[in-house]
Amino acid sequence: MSKSIKVIKENNNLKEWSLQVEECRRSGLSVCSWCEQNQIAVSTFHYRQQEIWKALQKSSQFV
């Protein structure tokens, strides 16, 4: 996979994951309940949330 395609895929994943995290927070449900309703493992949710955080930290270094 070329580097540019990989970057695009990673950015798309981060966008999708950030929408999921935002949806979970707005739902008023616990993370466990939200994940159960959306058929996402809690560990997967936390991994995605961590990856979003890392990307935000990385991007803020360039500002």
N, CA, C, O and CB atoms as a CASP TS submission, in Angstrom:
PFRMAT TS
TARGET T0000
AUTHOR 0000-0000-0000
METHOD Language model
MODEL 1
PARENT N/A
ATOM      1  N   MET     1       0.855  -1.170   0.000  1.00  0.00           N
ATOM      2  CA  MET     1       0.000   0.000   0.000  1.00  0.00           C
ATOM      3  C   MET     1       0.901   1.234   0.000  1.00  0.00           C
ATOM      4  O   MET     1       1.853   1.308   0.778  1.00  0.00           O
ATOM      5  CB  MET     1      -0.973  -0.003   1.229  1.00  0.00           C
ATOM      6  N   SER     2       0.609   2.192  -0.858  1.00  0.00           N
ATOM      7  CA  SER     2       1.436   3.388  -0.916  1.00  0.00           C
ATOM      8  C   SER     2       1.221   4.221   0.342  1.00  0.00           C
ATOM      9  O   SER     2       0.199   4.111   1.020  1.00  0.00           O
ATOM     10  CB  SER     2       1.116   4.216  -2.179  1.00  0.00           C
ATOM     11  N   LYS     3       2.206   5.049   0.630  1.00  0.00           N
ATOM     12  CA  LYS     3       2.167   5.853   1.847  1.00  0.00           C
ATOM     13  C   LYS     3       0.967   6.804   1.867  1.00  0.00           C
ATOM     14  O   LYS     3       0.331   6.977   2.907  1.00  0.00           O
ATOM     15  CB  LYS     3       3.459   6.645   1.988  1.00  0.00           C
ATOM     16  N   SER     4       0.657   7.414   0.733  1.00  0.00           N
ATOM     17  CA  SER     4      -0.457   8.356   0.693  1.00  0.00           C
ATOM     18  C   SER     4      -1.803   7.653   0.903  1.00  0.00           C
ATOM     19  O   SER     4      -2.693   8.204   1.551  1.00  0.00           O
ATOM     20  CB  SER     4      -0.462   9.105  -0.640  1.00  0.00           C
ATOM     21  N   ILE     5      -1.955   6.466   0.371  1.00  0.00           N
ATOM     22  CA  ILE     5      -3.190   5.710   0.572  1.00  0.00           C
ATOM     23  C   ILE     5      -3.320   5.314   2.040  1.00  0.00           C
ATOM     24  O   ILE     5      -4.409   5.356   2.612  1.00  0.00           O
ATOM     25  CB  ILE     5      -3.221   4.454  -0.335  1.00  0.00           C
ATOM     26  N   LYS     6      -2.210   4.935   2.631  1.00  0.00           N
ATOM     27  CA  LYS     6      -2.219   4.562   4.049  1.00  0.00           C
ATOM     28  C   LYS     6      -2.635   5.747   4.922  1.00  0.00           C
ATOM     29  O   LYS     6      -3.422   5.585   5.855  1.00  0.00           O
ATOM     30  CB  LYS     6      -0.830   4.049   4.479  1.00  0.00           C
ATOM     31  N   VAL     7      -2.118   6.919   4.626  1.00  0.00           N
ATOM     32  CA  VAL     7      -2.464   8.128   5.383  1.00  0.00           C
ATOM     33  C   VAL     7      -3.946   8.447   5.231  1.00  0.00           C
ATOM     34  O   VAL     7      -4.611   8.794   6.207  1.00  0.00           O
ATOM     35  CB  VAL     7      -1.611   9.327   4.915  1.00  0.00           C
ATOM     36  N   ILE     8      -4.458   8.334   4.025  1.00  0.00           N
ATOM     37  CA  ILE     8      -5.880   8.593   3.777  1.00  0.00           C
ATOM     38  C   ILE     8      -6.738   7.607   4.569  1.00  0.00           C
ATOM     39  O   ILE     8      -7.729   7.994   5.188  1.00  0.00           O
ATOM     40  CB  ILE     8      -6.202   8.494   2.260  1.00  0.00           C
ATOM     41  N   LYS     9      -6.351   6.338   4.544  1.00  0.00           N
ATOM     42  CA  LYS     9      -7.105   5.324   5.286  1.00  0.00           C
ATOM     43  C   LYS     9      -7.071   5.612   6.783  1.00  0.00           C
ATOM     44  O   LYS     9      -8.095   5.509   7.457  1.00  0.00           O
ATOM     45  CB  LYS     9      -6.543   3.920   5.005  1.00  0.00           C
ATOM     46  N   GLU    10      -5.914   5.966   7.301  1.00  0.00           N
ATOM     47  CA  GLU    10      -5.805   6.288   8.730  1.00  0.00           C
ATOM     48  C   GLU    10      -6.673   7.490   9.084  1.00  0.00           C
ATOM     49  O   GLU    10      -7.334   7.496  10.123  1.00  0.00           O
ATOM     50  CB  GLU    10      -4.340   6.566   9.113  1.00  0.00           C
ATOM     51  N   ASN    11      -6.672   8.508   8.223  1.00  0.00           N
ATOM     52  CA  ASN    11      -7.498   9.691   8.478  1.00  0.00           C
ATOM     53  C   ASN    11      -8.983   9.345   8.461  1.00  0.00           C
ATOM     54  O   ASN    11      -9.749   9.843   9.286  1.00  0.00           O
ATOM     55  CB  ASN    11      -7.204  10.779   7.442  1.00  0.00           C
ATOM     56  N   ASN    12      -9.389   8.491   7.522  1.00  0.00           N
ATOM     57  CA  ASN    12     -10.790   8.074   7.465  1.00  0.00           C
ATOM     58  C   ASN    12     -11.181   7.301   8.723  1.00  0.00           C
ATOM     59  O   ASN    12     -12.263   7.501   9.275  1.00  0.00           O
ATOM     60  CB  ASN    12     -11.043   7.217   6.217  1.00  0.00           C
ATOM     61  N   ASN    13     -10.290   6.415   9.168  1.00  0.00           N
ATOM     62  CA  ASN    13     -10.556   5.673  10.396  1.00  0.00           C
ATOM     63  C   ASN    13     -10.713   6.621  11.572  1.00  0.00           C
ATOM     64  O   ASN    13     -11.648   6.481  12.360  1.00  0.00           O
ATOM     65  CB  ASN    13      -9.436   4.668  10.673  1.00  0.00           C
ATOM     66  N   LEU    14      -9.810   7.585  11.698  1.00  0.00           N
ATOM     67  CA  LEU    14      -9.874   8.529  12.812  1.00  0.00           C
ATOM     68  C   LEU    14     -11.165   9.336  12.787  1.00  0.00           C
ATOM     69  O   LEU    14     -11.753   9.602  13.836  1.00  0.00           O
ATOM     70  CB  LEU    14      -8.676   9.467  12.778  1.00  0.00           C
ATOM     71  N   LYS    15     -11.609   9.727  11.594  1.00  0.00           N
ATOM     72  CA  LYS    15     -12.869  10.473  11.479  1.00  0.00           C
ATOM     73  C   LYS    15     -14.046   9.615  11.951  1.00  0.00           C
ATOM     74  O   LYS    15     -14.888  10.066  12.728  1.00  0.00           O
ATOM     75  CB  LYS    15     -13.096  10.934  10.018  1.00  0.00           C
ATOM     76  N   GLU    16     -14.086   8.384  11.472  1.00  0.00           N
ATOM     77  CA  GLU    16     -15.171   7.478  11.852  1.00  0.00           C
ATOM     78  C   GLU    16     -15.148   7.218  13.362  1.00  0.00           C
ATOM     79  O   GLU    16     -16.185   7.257  14.023  1.00  0.00           O
ATOM     80  CB  GLU    16     -15.061   6.145  11.074  1.00  0.00           C
ATOM     81  N   TRP    17     -13.963   6.954  13.892  1.00  0.00           N
ATOM     82  CA  TRP    17     -13.834   6.648  15.309  1.00  0.00           C
ATOM     83  C   TRP    17     -14.195   7.854  16.171  1.00  0.00           C
ATOM     84  O   TRP    17     -14.820   7.696  17.220  1.00  0.00           O
ATOM     85  CB  TRP    17     -12.415   6.186  15.622  1.00  0.00           C
ATOM     86  N   SER    18     -13.814   9.044  15.745  1.00  0.00           N
ATOM     87  CA  SER    18     -14.146  10.224  16.538  1.00  0.00           C
ATOM     88  C   SER    18     -15.653  10.454  16.568  1.00  0.00           C
ATOM     89  O   SER    18     -16.193  10.906  17.578  1.00  0.00           O
ATOM     90  CB  SER    18     -13.434  11.462  15.980  1.00  0.00           C
ATOM     91  N   LEU    19     -16.333  10.145  15.471  1.00  0.00           N
ATOM     92  CA  LEU    19     -17.792  10.244  15.456  1.00  0.00           C
ATOM     93  C   LEU    19     -18.416   9.240  16.425  1.00  0.00           C
ATOM     94  O   LEU    19     -19.397   9.550  17.100  1.00  0.00           O
ATOM     95  CB  LEU    19     -18.331  10.014  14.036  1.00  0.00           C
ATOM     96  N   GLN    20     -17.848   8.048  16.488  1.00  0.00           N
ATOM     97  CA  GLN    20     -18.346   7.038  17.418  1.00  0.00           C
ATOM     98  C   GLN    20     -18.151   7.476  18.872  1.00  0.00           C
ATOM     99  O   GLN    20     -19.058   7.342  19.693  1.00  0.00           O
ATOM    100  CB  GLN    20     -17.641   5.698  17.172  1.00  0.00           C
ATOM    101  N   VAL    21     -16.976   7.995  19.181  1.00  0.00           N
ATOM    102  CA  VAL    21     -16.702   8.450  20.547  1.00  0.00           C
ATOM    103  C   VAL    21     -17.651   9.587  20.914  1.00  0.00           C
ATOM    104  O   VAL    21     -18.200   9.615  22.015  1.00  0.00           O
ATOM    105  CB  VAL    21     -15.225   8.909  20.692  1.00  0.00           C
ATOM    106  N   GLU    22     -17.838  10.511  19.996  1.00  0.00           N
ATOM    107  CA  GLU    22     -18.749  11.628  20.231  1.00  0.00           C
ATOM    108  C   GLU    22     -20.180  11.131  20.437  1.00  0.00           C
ATOM    109  O   GLU    22     -20.880  11.596  21.336  1.00  0.00           O
ATOM    110  CB  GLU    22     -18.694  12.618  19.057  1.00  0.00           C
ATOM    111  N   GLU    23     -20.605  10.193  19.609  1.00  0.00           N
ATOM    112  CA  GLU    23     -21.953   9.627  19.729  1.00  0.00           C
ATOM    113  C   GLU    23     -22.132   8.947  21.090  1.00  0.00           C
ATOM    114  O   GLU    23     -23.166   9.098  21.740  1.00  0.00           O
ATOM    115  CB  GLU    23     -22.220   8.616  18.587  1.00  0.00           C
ATOM    116  N   CYS    24     -21.124   8.211  21.501  1.00  0.00           N
ATOM    117  CA  CYS    24     -21.179   7.534  22.794  1.00  0.00           C
ATOM    118  C   CYS    24     -21.339   8.549  23.928  1.00  0.00           C
ATOM    119  O   CYS    24     -22.181   8.376  24.808  1.00  0.00           O
ATOM    120  CB  CYS    24     -19.912   6.685  23.012  1.00  0.00           C
ATOM    121  N   ARG    25     -20.538   9.593  23.902  1.00  0.00           N
ATOM    122  CA  ARG    25     -20.589  10.608  24.966  1.00  0.00           C
ATOM    123  C   ARG    25     -21.940  11.319  25.003  1.00  0.00           C
ATOM    124  O   ARG    25     -22.455  11.624  26.079  1.00  0.00           O
ATOM    125  CB  ARG    25     -19.468  11.637  24.773  1.00  0.00           C
ATOM    126  N   ARG    26     -22.508  11.580  23.839  1.00  0.00           N
ATOM    127  CA  ARG    26     -23.792  12.289  23.772  1.00  0.00           C
ATOM    128  C   ARG    26     -24.977  11.397  24.129  1.00  0.00           C
ATOM    129  O   ARG    26     -26.057  11.890  24.453  1.00  0.00           O
ATOM    130  CB  ARG    26     -23.994  12.860  22.384  1.00  0.00           C
ATOM    131  N   SER    27     -24.772  10.097  24.069  1.00  0.00           N
ATOM    132  CA  SER    27     -25.884   9.168  24.282  1.00  0.00           C
ATOM    133  C   SER    27     -26.377   9.134  25.723  1.00  0.00           C
ATOM    134  O   SER    27     -27.528   8.781  25.978  1.00  0.00           O
ATOM    135  CB  SER    27     -25.474   7.787  23.869  1.00  0.00           C
ATOM    136  N   GLY    28     -25.521   9.494  26.654  1.00  0.00           N
ATOM    137  CA  GLY    28     -25.889   9.406  28.062  1.00  0.00           C
ATOM    138  C   GLY    28     -25.723   8.009  28.627  1.00  0.00           C
ATOM    139  O   GLY    28     -25.962   7.782  29.813  1.00  0.00           O
ATOM    140  N   LEU    29     -25.313   7.070  27.782  1.00  0.00           N
ATOM    141  CA  LEU    29     -25.098   5.693  28.222  1.00  0.00           C
ATOM    142  C   LEU    29     -23.672   5.527  28.731  1.00  0.00           C
ATOM    143  O   LEU    29     -22.789   6.330  28.430  1.00  0.00           O
ATOM    144  CB  LEU    29     -25.381   4.699  27.074  1.00  0.00           C
ATOM    145  N   SER    30     -23.470   4.483  29.498  1.00  0.00           N
ATOM    146  CA  SER    30     -22.103   4.132  29.865  1.00  0.00           C
ATOM    147  C   SER    30     -21.404   3.611  28.618  1.00  0.00           C
ATOM    148  O   SER    30     -22.057   3.208  27.656  1.00  0.00           O
ATOM    149  CB  SER    30     -22.071   3.072  31.020  1.00  0.00           C
ATOM    150  N   VAL    31     -20.089   3.619  28.636  1.00  0.00           N
ATOM    151  CA  VAL    31     -19.330   3.098  27.498  1.00  0.00           C
ATOM    152  C   VAL    31     -19.712   1.642  27.247  1.00  0.00           C
ATOM    153  O   VAL    31     -19.891   1.231  26.100  1.00  0.00           O
ATOM    154  CB  VAL    31     -17.803   3.225  27.746  1.00  0.00           C
ATOM    155  N   CYS    32     -19.836   0.864  28.321  1.00  0.00           N
ATOM    156  CA  CYS    32     -20.192  -0.555  28.171  1.00  0.00           C
ATOM    157  C   CYS    32     -21.547  -0.723  27.493  1.00  0.00           C
ATOM    158  O   CYS    32     -21.694  -1.536  26.581  1.00  0.00           O
ATOM    159  CB  CYS    32     -20.207  -1.247  29.538  1.00  0.00           C
ATOM    160  N   SER    33     -22.529   0.044  27.939  1.00  0.00           N
ATOM    161  CA  SER    33     -23.871  -0.062  27.353  1.00  0.00           C
ATOM    162  C   SER    33     -23.884   0.387  25.900  1.00  0.00           C
ATOM    163  O   SER    33     -24.483  -0.263  25.044  1.00  0.00           O
ATOM    164  CB  SER    33     -24.869   0.766  28.157  1.00  0.00           C
ATOM    165  N   TRP    34     -23.217   1.506  25.630  1.00  0.00           N
ATOM    166  CA  TRP    34     -23.187   2.007  24.259  1.00  0.00           C
ATOM    167  C   TRP    34     -22.504   1.006  23.339  1.00  0.00           C
ATOM    168  O   TRP    34     -22.987   0.732  22.241  1.00  0.00           O
ATOM    169  CB  TRP    34     -22.472   3.362  24.193  1.00  0.00           C
ATOM    170  N   CYS    35     -21.385   0.465  23.788  1.00  0.00           N
ATOM    171  CA  CYS    35     -20.656  -0.517  22.973  1.00  0.00           C
ATOM    172  C   CYS    35     -21.497  -1.763  22.718  1.00  0.00           C
ATOM    173  O   CYS    35     -21.492  -2.311  21.617  1.00  0.00           O
ATOM    174  CB  CYS    35     -19.340  -0.908  23.657  1.00  0.00           C
ATOM    175  N   GLU    36     -22.206  -2.196  23.729  1.00  0.00           N
ATOM    176  CA  GLU    36     -23.070  -3.365  23.570  1.00  0.00           C
ATOM    177  C   GLU    36     -24.151  -3.098  22.525  1.00  0.00           C
ATOM    178  O   GLU    36     -24.419  -3.940  21.668  1.00  0.00           O
ATOM    179  CB  GLU    36     -23.713  -3.746  24.916  1.00  0.00           C
ATOM    180  N   GLN    37     -24.763  -1.928  22.603  1.00  0.00           N
ATOM    181  CA  GLN    37     -25.818  -1.581  21.655  1.00  0.00           C
ATOM    182  C   GLN    37     -25.289  -1.434  20.228  1.00  0.00           C
ATOM    183  O   GLN    37     -26.016  -1.672  19.263  1.00  0.00           O
ATOM    184  CB  GLN    37     -26.495  -0.295  22.085  1.00  0.00           C
ATOM    185  N   ASN    38     -24.026  -1.043  20.101  1.00  0.00           N
ATOM    186  CA  ASN    38     -23.441  -0.809  18.780  1.00  0.00           C
ATOM    187  C   ASN    38     -22.509  -1.928  18.334  1.00  0.00           C
ATOM    188  O   ASN    38     -21.798  -1.808  17.336  1.00  0.00           O
ATOM    189  CB  ASN    38     -22.690   0.495  18.779  1.00  0.00           C
ATOM    190  N   GLN    39     -22.527  -3.009  19.088  1.00  0.00           N
ATOM    191  CA  GLN    39     -21.758  -4.215  18.758  1.00  0.00           C
ATOM    192  C   GLN    39     -20.273  -3.910  18.529  1.00  0.00           C
ATOM    193  O   GLN    39     -19.665  -4.346  17.552  1.00  0.00           O
ATOM    194  CB  GLN    39     -22.343  -4.883  17.513  1.00  0.00           C
ATOM    195  N   ILE    40     -19.723  -3.148  19.466  1.00  0.00           N
ATOM    196  CA  ILE    40     -18.296  -2.826  19.461  1.00  0.00           C
ATOM    197  C   ILE    40     -17.731  -3.284  20.795  1.00  0.00           C
ATOM    198  O   ILE    40     -18.295  -2.979  21.846  1.00  0.00           O
ATOM    199  CB  ILE    40     -18.039  -1.285  19.225  1.00  0.00           C
ATOM    200  N   ALA    41     -16.632  -4.008  20.765  1.00  0.00           N
ATOM    201  CA  ALA    41     -15.996  -4.434  22.016  1.00  0.00           C
ATOM    202  C   ALA    41     -15.500  -3.195  22.763  1.00  0.00           C
ATOM    203  O   ALA    41     -15.000  -2.251  22.151  1.00  0.00           O
ATOM    204  CB  ALA    41     -14.813  -5.431  21.740  1.00  0.00           C
ATOM    205  N   VAL    42     -15.642  -3.205  24.071  1.00  0.00           N
ATOM    206  CA  VAL    42     -15.202  -2.077  24.888  1.00  0.00           C
ATOM    207  C   VAL    42     -13.709  -1.829  24.671  1.00  0.00           C
ATOM    208  O   VAL    42     -13.274  -0.680  24.600  1.00  0.00           O
ATOM    209  CB  VAL    42     -15.499  -2.337  26.389  1.00  0.00           C
ATOM    210  N   SER    43     -12.934  -2.891  24.565  1.00  0.00           N
ATOM    211  CA  SER    43     -11.495  -2.734  24.337  1.00  0.00           C
ATOM    212  C   SER    43     -11.219  -2.052  22.997  1.00  0.00           C
ATOM    213  O   SER    43     -10.282  -1.261  22.884  1.00  0.00           O
ATOM    214  CB  SER    43     -10.796  -4.101  24.384  1.00  0.00           C
ATOM    215  N   THR    44     -12.028  -2.353  21.990  1.00  0.00           N
ATOM    216  CA  THR    44     -11.891  -1.705  20.685  1.00  0.00           C
ATOM    217  C   THR    44     -12.219  -0.227  20.793  1.00  0.00           C
ATOM    218  O   THR    44     -11.520   0.613  20.227  1.00  0.00           O
ATOM    219  CB  THR    44     -12.801  -2.376  19.644  1.00  0.00           C
ATOM    220  N   PHE    45     -13.282   0.091  21.521  1.00  0.00           N
ATOM    221  CA  PHE    45     -13.666   1.482  21.726  1.00  0.00           C
ATOM    222  C   PHE    45     -12.531   2.259  22.388  1.00  0.00           C
ATOM    223  O   PHE    45     -12.188   3.358  21.951  1.00  0.00           O
ATOM    224  CB  PHE    45     -14.942   1.568  22.579  1.00  0.00           C
ATOM    225  N   HIS    46     -11.953   1.688  23.437  1.00  0.00           N
ATOM    226  CA  HIS    46     -10.874   2.367  24.159  1.00  0.00           C
ATOM    227  C   HIS    46      -9.622   2.503  23.289  1.00  0.00           C
ATOM    228  O   HIS    46      -8.928   3.518  23.359  1.00  0.00           O
ATOM    229  CB  HIS    46     -10.537   1.606  25.449  1.00  0.00           C
ATOM    230  N   TYR    47      -9.332   1.500  22.481  1.00  0.00           N
ATOM    231  CA  TYR    47      -8.205   1.580  21.551  1.00  0.00           C
ATOM    232  C   TYR    47      -8.422   2.742  20.582  1.00  0.00           C
ATOM    233  O   TYR    47      -7.521   3.553  20.366  1.00  0.00           O
ATOM    234  CB  TYR    47      -8.031   0.243  20.774  1.00  0.00           C
ATOM    235  N   ARG    48      -9.603   2.818  20.008  1.00  0.00           N
ATOM    236  CA  ARG    48      -9.907   3.878  19.043  1.00  0.00           C
ATOM    237  C   ARG    48      -9.824   5.251  19.704  1.00  0.00           C
ATOM    238  O   ARG    48      -9.301   6.199  19.118  1.00  0.00           O
ATOM    239  CB  ARG    48     -11.305   3.667  18.431  1.00  0.00           C
ATOM    240  N   GLN    49     -10.337   5.350  20.916  1.00  0.00           N
ATOM    241  CA  GLN    49     -10.293   6.607  21.646  1.00  0.00           C
ATOM    242  C   GLN    49      -8.829   7.017  21.892  1.00  0.00           C
ATOM    243  O   GLN    49      -8.483   8.193  21.779  1.00  0.00           O
ATOM    244  CB  GLN    49     -11.066   6.483  22.990  1.00  0.00           C
ATOM    245  N   GLN    50      -8.000   6.065  22.218  1.00  0.00           N
ATOM    246  CA  GLN    50      -6.582   6.331  22.446  1.00  0.00           C
ATOM    247  C   GLN    50      -5.891   6.785  21.153  1.00  0.00           C
ATOM    248  O   GLN    50      -5.060   7.692  21.178  1.00  0.00           O
ATOM    249  CB  GLN    50      -5.889   5.077  23.006  1.00  0.00           C
ATOM    250  N   GLU    51      -6.231   6.162  20.044  1.00  0.00           N
ATOM    251  CA  GLU    51      -5.640   6.543  18.766  1.00  0.00           C
ATOM    252  C   GLU    51      -6.045   7.967  18.375  1.00  0.00           C
ATOM    253  O   GLU    51      -5.239   8.712  17.817  1.00  0.00           O
ATOM    254  CB  GLU    51      -6.059   5.553  17.672  1.00  0.00           C
ATOM    255  N   ILE    52      -7.278   8.340  18.663  1.00  0.00           N
ATOM    256  CA  ILE    52      -7.742   9.709  18.402  1.00  0.00           C
ATOM    257  C   ILE    52      -6.926  10.683  19.240  1.00  0.00           C
ATOM    258  O   ILE    52      -6.468  11.711  18.740  1.00  0.00           O
ATOM    259  CB  ILE    52      -9.263   9.857  18.716  1.00  0.00           C
ATOM    260  N   TRP    53      -6.747  10.358  20.510  1.00  0.00           N
ATOM    261  CA  TRP    53      -5.984  11.213  21.420  1.00  0.00           C
ATOM    262  C   TRP    53      -4.546  11.389  20.916  1.00  0.00           C
ATOM    263  O   TRP    53      -4.021  12.503  20.911  1.00  0.00           O
ATOM    264  CB  TRP    53      -5.983  10.616  22.848  1.00  0.00           C
ATOM    265  N   LYS    54      -3.919  10.301  20.495  1.00  0.00           N
ATOM    266  CA  LYS    54      -2.552  10.367  19.969  1.00  0.00           C
ATOM    267  C   LYS    54      -2.485  11.276  18.738  1.00  0.00           C
ATOM    268  O   LYS    54      -1.565  12.084  18.604  1.00  0.00           O
ATOM    269  CB  LYS    54      -2.044   8.951  19.613  1.00  0.00           C
ATOM    270  N   ALA    55      -3.451  11.140  17.856  1.00  0.00           N
ATOM    271  CA  ALA    55      -3.472  11.957  16.636  1.00  0.00           C
ATOM    272  C   ALA    55      -3.651  13.434  16.964  1.00  0.00           C
ATOM    273  O   ALA    55      -3.033  14.297  16.339  1.00  0.00           O
ATOM    274  CB  ALA    55      -4.594  11.491  15.697  1.00  0.00           C
ATOM    275  N   LEU    56      -4.500  13.720  17.948  1.00  0.00           N
ATOM    276  CA  LEU    56      -4.700  15.111  18.362  1.00  0.00           C
ATOM    277  C   LEU    56      -3.436  15.693  18.970  1.00  0.00           C
ATOM    278  O   LEU    56      -3.078  16.838  18.694  1.00  0.00           O
ATOM    279  CB  LEU    56      -5.849  15.210  19.362  1.00  0.00           C
ATOM    280  N   GLN    57      -2.769  14.915  19.786  1.00  0.00           N
ATOM    281  CA  GLN    57      -1.520  15.376  20.388  1.00  0.00           C
ATOM    282  C   GLN    57      -0.471  15.622  19.305  1.00  0.00           C
ATOM    283  O   GLN    57       0.251  16.618  19.352  1.00  0.00           O
ATOM    284  CB  GLN    57      -1.002  14.349  21.417  1.00  0.00           C
ATOM    285  N   LYS    58      -0.388  14.732  18.347  1.00  0.00           N
ATOM    286  CA  LYS    58       0.577  14.860  17.261  1.00  0.00           C
ATOM    287  C   LYS    58       0.295  16.094  16.430  1.00  0.00           C
ATOM    288  O   LYS    58       1.216  16.828  16.072  1.00  0.00           O
ATOM    289  CB  LYS    58       0.557  13.620  16.378  1.00  0.00           C
ATOM    290  N   SER    59      -0.979  16.330  16.117  1.00  0.00           N
ATOM    291  CA  SER    59      -1.321  17.479  15.284  1.00  0.00           C
ATOM    292  C   SER    59      -1.136  18.795  16.033  1.00  0.00           C
ATOM    293  O   SER    59      -0.825  19.810  15.409  1.00  0.00           O
ATOM    294  CB  SER    59      -2.755  17.361  14.792  1.00  0.00           C
ATOM    295  N   SER    60      -1.315  18.804  17.330  1.00  0.00           N
ATOM    296  CA  SER    60      -1.153  20.041  18.093  1.00  0.00           C
ATOM    297  C   SER    60       0.319  20.435  18.229  1.00  0.00           C
ATOM    298  O   SER    60       0.615  21.585  18.555  1.00  0.00           O
ATOM    299  CB  SER    60      -1.780  19.889  19.477  1.00  0.00           C
ATOM    300  N   GLN    61       1.227  19.524  17.992  1.00  0.00           N
ATOM    301  CA  GLN    61       2.651  19.836  18.025  1.00  0.00           C
ATOM    302  C   GLN    61       3.055  20.724  16.853  1.00  0.00           C
ATOM    303  O   GLN    61       4.067  21.421  16.924  1.00  0.00           O
ATOM    304  CB  GLN    61       3.471  18.554  18.013  1.00  0.00           C
ATOM    305  N   PHE    62       2.275  20.706  15.782  1.00  0.00           N
ATOM    306  CA  PHE    62       2.605  21.455  14.583  1.00  0.00           C
ATOM    307  C   PHE    62       1.940  22.833  14.563  1.00  0.00           C
ATOM    308  O   PHE    62       2.203  23.630  13.662  1.00  0.00           O
ATOM    309  CB  PHE    62       2.199  20.668  13.359  1.00  0.00           C
ATOM    310  N   VAL    63       1.093  23.115  15.534  1.00  0.00           N
ATOM    311  CA  VAL    63       0.370  24.386  15.549  1.00  0.00           C
ATOM    312  C   VAL    63       1.212  25.444  16.199  1.00  0.00           C
ATOM    313  O   VAL    63       0.782  26.592  16.312  1.00  0.00           O
ATOM    314  CB  VAL    63      -0.969  24.253  16.275  1.00  0.00           C
TER
END
